Amino acid sequence: MREVVLMSDPRVTSIPVRECGDPLVAVRPGPGLLLDGPAAETAGPGSLLRPAVRDRLLDAAARLPAGLRLALVEGYRPPGVQRAQFHRYAASLAEANPGWTPEEVHTAASRYLSPPDIAPHAAGAAVDVALVDGTGTHVDVGCPLNATPEDSAGACYTDSPLVTGAALGARRVLADALAAAGLVNYPTEWWHWSYGDRYWAMVTGAPVALFGILEAGPEAGAAAPSHSLADGYLT
């Protein structure tokens, strides 16, 4: 497999954010794109994205072969939800591995959930997606979406050697469309793709990330960047 750089790696966390100020906008379903999971919840935040991310998602959907569509399962995730999910997962890892140090727990947790202060979902910069057929049924890509490394024995990794045959072919079709649209993958999760966040900046060599953490208001576009007192720039 290719080198896996985790979200907790200093090569990612050290990248500054120059917040561009773009608001969150709602993603609408269309011929090549449907909403599923949290993204399909009425008035929920899961269908919200930065405009540049939404546009690339629609571009990726248009690149898929006939008979296949893209499902947006989750986009924006409020920071409070991200924090709760991360700490709950980290606590479960610590309980299962009592010999681990806090740093080891934090690193291991970042394989599956981004540390809250840099999370691309909380910046409106990331999408969790699935490949679906004409009926809206998820196409088998060798591992369920949102499976942990523990649950999947590592099959959640995008380049996992455990995934073969038709499932591998379908996974590559999905990845090719998303990459061609300018999104980058978090290699521990075949379903997670982003643009404009710190991980995107690390992968592409951009000097700064474009999108920082957002605290969304009651309206789709009402969101403000959250300032980090620890590092002096937007996160």
C-alpha positions, -999 to 999 in steps of 0.1 A, spaced: 0 0 0 10 36 -5 24 55 26 -5 64 49 -1 98 65 -26 102 94 -46 133 102 -26 135 135 7 137 117 27 170 121 29 172 83 -8 178 84 -14 196 117 14 221 111 -2 235 79 -17 269 85 -53 278 74 -60 310 55 -98 310 58 -114 322 26 -148 329 41 -169 309 18 -202 299 35 -218 265 36 -243 257 9 -268 229 5 -261 201 -19 -292 192 -40 -298 157 -55 -297 154 -93 -294 128 -121 -260 117 -110 -261 124 -73 -283 113 -45 -284 121 -8 -282 92 17 -276 88 55 -271 121 74 -270 140 41 -306 130 35 -319 142 68 -344 171 64 -329 203 77 -298 184 89 -262 197 84 -250 166 65 -259 180 31 -239 213 36 -205 219 20 -183 247 9 -192 257 -27 -158 246 -41 -163 211 -26 -199 209 -38 -188 217 -73 -161 191 -73 -186 165 -60 -210 172 -88 -181 170 -113 -171 136 -99 -207 124 -102 -208 134 -139 -176 114 -146 -191 81 -135 -199 55 -161 -236 51 -172 -257 32 -147 -237 44 -117 -243 74 -94 -227 90 -65 -243 91 -30 -234 119 -6 -237 103 28 -223 131 49 -207 165 43 -206 191 71 -204 177 106 -207 202 135 -176 205 156 -194 194 188 -205 162 170 -169 156 157 -155 161 192 -180 136 208 -174 110 181 -136 113 183 -135 111 221 -159 82 223 -138 62 197 -106 71 215 -120 59 248 -130 26 233 -94 21 219 -79 30 253 -101 5 270 -92 -22 245 -55 -14 247 -47 -5 283 -10 -5 276 -12 24 251 0 59 260 -25 88 254 -4 97 223 -7 62 209 -45 63 215 -48 97 198 -28 85 168 -48 53 164 -81 71 167 -70 94 139 -70 65 115 -108 66 116 -118 100 130 -100 133 125 -89 151 156 -115 177 163 -93 208 158 -84 199 122 -114 178 111 -122 184 74 -159 175 79 -162 203 106 -148 227 80 -173 218 53 -144 205 33 -150 168 32 -175 143 19 -183 107 28 -195 91 -4 -207 58 -18 -211 43 -53 -247 34 -61 -265 17 -90 -296 29 -109 -318 18 -80 -298 36 -54 -283 4 -40 -248 7 -27 -223 -11 -50 -200 -35 -32 -166 -21 -28 -153 -47 -4 -160 -30 28 -190 -12 43 -189 26 45 -178 38 80 -163 4 90 -135 9 115 -100 -6 109 -108 -30 137 -142 -41 123 -129 -44 87 -95 -59 95 -81 -30 74 -103 -34 44 -115 2 50 -81 13 38 -84 26 2 -56 5 -11 -62 -26 11 -49 -58 -5 -79 -76 10 -102 -60 -16 -101 -79 -50 -121 -87 -80 -153 -68 -89 -152 -49 -55 -118 -36 -63 -129 -26 -98 -158 -7 -84 -137 10 -57 -113 22 -85 -141 36 -106 -152 56 -76 -117 68 -67 -109 77 -103 -139 99 -107 -133 117 -74 -96 122 -79 -102 135 -115 -125 161 -100 -98 175 -77 -107 158 -44 -81 139 -23 -86 108 -4 -79 100 33 -62 66 26 -76 49 58 -112 54 45 -121 46 9 -152 68 13 -136 100 26 -126 127 1 -118 164 6 -108 197 -9 -93 228 7 -86 214 41 -52 207 57 -50 171 44 -57 183 9 -29 209 13 -5 182 25 -13 159 -4 -12 187 -31 17 207 -17 -4 238 -12 12 262 14 -21 268 33 -55 253 37 -85 273 25 -111 262 49 -111 262 87 -135 249 113 -170 263 111 -197 267 137 -229 266 115 -259 288 124 -296 279 119 -295 288 82 -275 270 55 -251 298 48 -248 311 83 -214 299 95 -184 316 110 -148 304 113 -136 293 147 -103 308 159 -77 287 176 -60 305 205 -33 278 205 -18 284 171 -29 319 162 -46 311 129 -80 298 118 -86 261 123 
